[in-house]
Amino acid sequence: MATSDGSDLTGAVRYVLGETGAIGATVRQIASRLDDRPDRVAEVLDTLRSRGDVLRMGRGLFVLRDFERLSERDDFVDPAAFVERFERENGLALGRYAGPITFRSNEAIPVHRWWPYVQGYSAEFVAGVLAAADLRRGATVLDPFAGSGTTLVEGRRAGIRAIGTELLAPAVLAARVKTNFELDPRALVRGADRVLKRAERRSAGALPFLRETRRQFAPKALRDLTRLRDALPSEGGPLSDALRLAFGRILIPSSRLHRSPCLGYGKRIPSGDPVTPFERFGAAAHEMAADLEGLSAERSHWGPPAEVTLRDARNGGWSPRSVELAITSPPYVNGMDYVMNYKVDLAWLGYAHSYADLAALRGAQVACDNLPRRETAPYLDTSRVAEPWLAEILPRIRENLARKGTYRRDDMHAVVHRYFSDLSPVLDGVFRALVPGGRFVVVVGDSLLAGAYVPGDLLLARLGASLGFRIVSVEVARRRRSGQRRSFELRESIVTLERPKAAR
Ligand SMILES: C[S@@+](CC[C@H](N)C(=O)[O-])C[C@H]1O[C@@H](n2cnc3c(N)ncnc32)[C@H](O)[C@@H]1O
């Protein structure tokens, strides 16, 4: 549909926005749909915005005014309707949790600060769950999506055996190092000094395979990072792991990138930045050593060494009835692409050697919306979905996509379908691993996808119930904003499930 003069174009833009409805469209999408120039479309949108006919939502997404308030549309089932239905069908009202839940508070806490993992949850939250469970010494806590090991560190500190699985190798490294409380702080400082001395003598080394490496770092920082990396000890072992973590931790701070929470460009590096990678590495090792010194005062309380395994949680392989408590936070529906966000760490630490390695890892992770189509193809057919809410929501997403025609991907319903299919074996595995009466505490969020609301927390609770769990509570821990449209409020909840005493 090529358009000619301004008034034709205004009508055409309105038409496309009407078609895309609640999902909205970007300038580029509208222009490509109309086969017209983006600058002309942007001009028309400016005029429509100044008249109040069109609104800009989130990052560059435009919608017609009458699609602004999703909750007023007939075809939109809003969060309140699902909450009310959950009360009716599952007999539970949502509660509230008042403590800190995000990782931010960990950034100042010894040990947890060794590898700031934006996607993690707070140590205080985990400590509270552990205290409330009042486990006997020697009991086991499990985290199937262990991330950087927040659960495992707090479990061990509380005298409990802590085990976990995780697929992202840099996170496994962080969790292993952070739970190795026995590491000698003086040996760590001496080891870091040796690395720095060796690095001083080295010339710059090879760059990792990522195409954008030169854009990610200033030239001098890039050279220094390759020298440091090549000076790390090549043998394995706890000290070597700790030094690798200290190196991994300085990658993003030494780059032009930031995580907020997704990896993106935008940090300004002042010319003459005094903090070089060498200085950062030394400071990271000293901080770790100081935290280890502090930790040793609690030595008599420590639980046995934690076990964190690089493993797919869908095949967790945990022994039946061996776990008293499980605590976790899985990826959120359509949430983060962990591989994309940690590709720098994966490449520099030598865990991925090619884009094929990254793609294979992404395919094994719980589904995110960056999955290649071949990974979602088996989930396009949603006709056999047993969970009644999901059986309604998935076709709603598909219909919205069909109406819009130009959404980022036309198989979003398949991504969501696969997401819940990925979570199901993990819930089942944890159920079997728990002792009767054991609890599974899960921090998870809801989502707004392609103009449809997906109550990820309530769906997870219901999925758990279908596998035999009793839903103990769903507590809202935090309100957050949708990435798709900032005005739409989402939540983050703590879902507590219990394996009933008289369980299968
Ligand atoms: C929200 S984060 C967990 C953060 C953790 N609670 C912490 O405080 O560090 C979710 C984690 O699940 C991991 N993950 C995704 N799919 C997985 C799978 N199939 N098996 C194991 N881990 C997986 C991701 O790599 C990510 O680290």
The ligand as an SDF file (V2000), in Angstrom:
LIG
                    3D

 27 29  0  0  0  0  0  0  0  0999 V2000
   15.6500  -15.0680   37.9720 C   0  0  0  0  0  0  0  0  0  0  0  0
   17.1650  -15.9000   37.6560 S   0  0  0  0  0  0  0  0  0  0  0  0
   17.5510  -16.6130   39.2460 C   0  0  0  0  0  0  0  0  0  0  0  0
   18.3370  -15.6770   40.1130 C   0  0  0  0  0  0  0  0  0  0  0  0
   18.7120  -16.2210   41.5050 C   0  0  0  0  0  0  0  0  0  0  0  0
   17.5500  -16.3810   42.3400 N   0  0  0  0  0  0  0  0  0  0  0  0
   19.7020  -15.2750   42.1900 C   0  0  0  0  0  0  0  0  0  0  0  0
   19.3620  -14.6450   43.2100 O   0  0  0  0  0  0  0  0  0  0  0  0
   20.8150  -15.1240   41.6830 O   0  0  0  0  0  0  0  0  0  0  0  0
   16.6610  -17.2790   36.7000 C   0  0  0  0  0  0  0  0  0  0  0  0
   17.8010  -18.1980   36.3120 C   0  0  0  0  0  0  0  0  0  0  0  0
   17.2900  -19.3550   35.6700 O   0  0  0  0  0  0  0  0  0  0  0  0
   18.3150  -19.8400   34.8100 C   0  0  0  0  0  0  0  0  0  0  0  0
   17.7300  -20.8320   33.8870 N   0  0  0  0  0  0  0  0  0  0  0  0
   16.9290  -20.6290   32.8190 C   0  0  0  0  0  0  0  0  0  0  0  0
   16.5730  -21.7860   32.2460 N   0  0  0  0  0  0  0  0  0  0  0  0
   17.1590  -22.7810   32.9930 C   0  0  0  0  0  0  0  0  0  0  0  0
   17.1400  -24.2140   32.9280 C   0  0  0  0  0  0  0  0  0  0  0  0
   16.4620  -24.8580   31.9740 N   0  0  0  0  0  0  0  0  0  0  0  0
   17.8340  -24.8960   33.8610 N   0  0  0  0  0  0  0  0  0  0  0  0
   18.5350  -24.2490   34.8400 C   0  0  0  0  0  0  0  0  0  0  0  0
   18.5870  -22.9000   34.9480 N   0  0  0  0  0  0  0  0  0  0  0  0
   17.9070  -22.1680   34.0370 C   0  0  0  0  0  0  0  0  0  0  0  0
   18.8330  -18.5700   34.1630 C   0  0  0  0  0  0  0  0  0  0  0  0
   20.1190  -18.7620   33.6190 O   0  0  0  0  0  0  0  0  0  0  0  0
   18.8100  -17.6080   35.3470 C   0  0  0  0  0  0  0  0  0  0  0  0
   20.0600  -17.5540   35.9810 O   0  0  0  0  0  0  0  0  0  0  0  0
  1  2  1  0
  2  3  1  0
  2 10  1  0
  3  4  1  0
  4  5  1  0
  5  6  1  0
  5  7  1  0
  7  8  2  0
  7  9  1  0
 10 11  1  0
 11 12  1  0
 11 26  1  0
 12 13  1  0
 13 14  1  0
 13 24  1  0
 14 15  1  0
 14 23  1  0
 15 16  2  0
 16 17  1  0
 17 18  1  0
 17 23  2  0
 18 19  1  0
 18 20  2  0
 20 21  1  0
 21 22  2  0
 22 23  1  0
 24 25  1  0
 24 26  1  0
 26 27  1  0
M  CHG  2   2   1   9  -1
M  END
$$$$
